[in-house]
Amino acid sequence: AGTGGQGVMTAAEALAQAALAAGHDAKKTEVAGMAQRGGVVASPVRFGRRVLSPAIPAGETDLLLAFEPAEGLRWCGQLRPGGLAIVNTRPVVPPVVSAGIHAYPEDPIAQIRAVVARLHAIDAVAIAEGLGNGRLANSVMLGAFAPHLPFDPGLLAAAMAERFRHRRPDLADLNAAAFQAGREAVAELGADAA
């Protein structure tokens, strides 16, 4: 989950491709409300032996990857008890907030922490900026997510690299470095950091 322009759909596509490469059946869908204007974007991905629908019932999500903290707060109710949320701490203030129509939640990370037993909160944008390009934050987030998947994290790294090798070969190596930086960032937090 995240906002328009953060790479949520690209990340979901890479995750689905990695699950297929691991031998799973996989389905995904998108929710994109005003995505080009900084609106909500979510892309549930389900995989397993046999998957009939990409829809995940409320309270049954195993892993939540939130590219934006308020969106992490919005979607954390989808997690099953004991599910893991990995949330980028850098807010993206949507136009409805800057226009004064709605208020941005005060400390969404603390609010998520109050209801989610397992949380990894990282500033993926700062990590990406440290690599020279803040737009690499989605690859940082996927790297943080990868060790928690029930298959080889290298499959997700390969799916991301493949997407960039075809469209922007110059970014493939940068995205691979961002993916590895995300893995290292979450490893520093510990196995079940809260």
N, C-alpha and C positions, 0 to 999 in steps of 0.2 A: 504494500500500500504506500501511497505517497501523493505527490501533486504532479501536474502536467510538466513534462520536460525533465523529470528526474530519472527516467530510464526504467520505470516500473515494468512496462510491457516488454522491453528488451530483456530485462532480468527474468521475467516469467517465461519467455520463449526459451532462453538459455536453460533454465531449470527443467522445463518440459523435455527439451532435447537431451539433456544429461540423463534424466530418468529413463527415457527411451533407450539410450545407449547402455544403461545399466540393466536392460532387460525388462523394465516395467511397462505396463500400459500407462499412458498419461493423457490427461485432459486438462485444458485451461480455458479460461474465459476472461473477459475484461469488463470493468465498470469504469467508464470515463466520462464524468460529468464536467463539461466545460474545461477539459484537460488542457487545451491550448491557452487558457487564460489563468492557469495556476490552480485549476479545480481538482477535485478528488480523482484519483486513479487507483484502482485496485485490480489485481489480476490473480484470482485464486488458481492454484495448480494442485491437482490431485494425481497421485500415482500409486500404483500397487500392482498386484497380480492381475486384477481385472477392474477397470474403472468404467462406470456407466455414465457418469455425469461429472462436470467440473465443479458443480455447486457443492460447497462444504456447509453442512448444517451448523448453526450457531452452537458454540461450545465444543466443537469437535476438531478445531484446527490444531495441529501438532506444533507448527512453527510459524511465527509471524515475522516477516521482514518488513519493517517500516522505514521508509526513506525520509520521513518527516515526523517529528514528535507528536504533533496534534493528530495526524493521521494514525499514528501508532495508538494513541489514546482512543480514537474513534473505533478502531478495529480490534482492540485487545479483548473485547467481550467475545470474540470468535474463538479464542483459545480454549482448549480443553484444560481441565485441572492438571497442573504440572507441565503444561505447554510452555514453550520458550518464545520470548519476544526479543528480537534483535532490532534496536531502534537507533537511527541516526539522531544525534542530539541537536543538530543544527536546524533551527526553524526556517520555514519558508512561509512568510506572511502572505496569505492570499489577498486578492483585490477586495474581497468583501470585508476584510478586516481593515485594510488601509483606507477604504472608503467610509469606514465607521459604521457599516451595516451590522457587523458581528464583532464580537471580542475574541481575541486569541486566548486559549486556555492559559491560566497562570500555572507555570511549572508542570507541563504535561508529563515529563519523565517521572516526577514524584507521584503524580496521579496514577500512572501506569504501575509504578512500583507498589502502590497500595493495593492493587488488585491482581497483579501477576506475580506468581511465586518465583519465576525464573526470568531474569531480564539481563541482557547485555546492552548497555547504552554506550555508543561510541560516536565521536565526532568524525564521521566519515569524510566530511568536506575538508576538515583540517588535515587529515591524513592525505587526501587527494591533492590538496594544495601543496603539501610537503613534497609531493612527487612532481609538482609543476603544473597541475591542471585540476581545478576543482570539479570539473565535469566527470572525473574518474570516480566520483563518490559511489556510483552504483556498482562498479567493480569492486570497490573496497567492501561494500555491504555484502555482495555475493561471496567474497572471500571469507567474511566473518560468519556467514551462513553455512558455507560448505562443510565444515567439520561436523555439523549436526545432522547431516543427511545420512540416510541408511545405505549409502553407496560411496564409492571412491570419490573424494573431493576433486581429484584430477579430471573426472568426467565433466564437472561443471566448469572448471577452468578451461578445458578444451572446447566446450560448447561456446563459451564467451569469446575465446580467441578466434574460433572459426567464424563467428559473426563479423568480427572486425577485419579478419584477413581478406574477406571478400569485398567488403564495402570501403574500409579505410585501413589498408595494410600498415600505414604509418602509426596507427594507434594500437595495433595488436600487442606489441611489446609493452607499451605503457599500461594497457589494461591488465596484462599478465602481472606486472609489478604491483598494480593497485590491488588485484585479487590476493596476491601474497601478503601485502601489507595488512589487508583486512583479516586474513588468517592469523597473522602475528598479533594484531590488536586484540582480537577476542581471546587468543591463547594467554595473553598477559592478564586478562580479567579472571582467569581460572575456570574450572570446569562448569560451575553453576553459580557464577557471580550474580549477585542481586543488587 
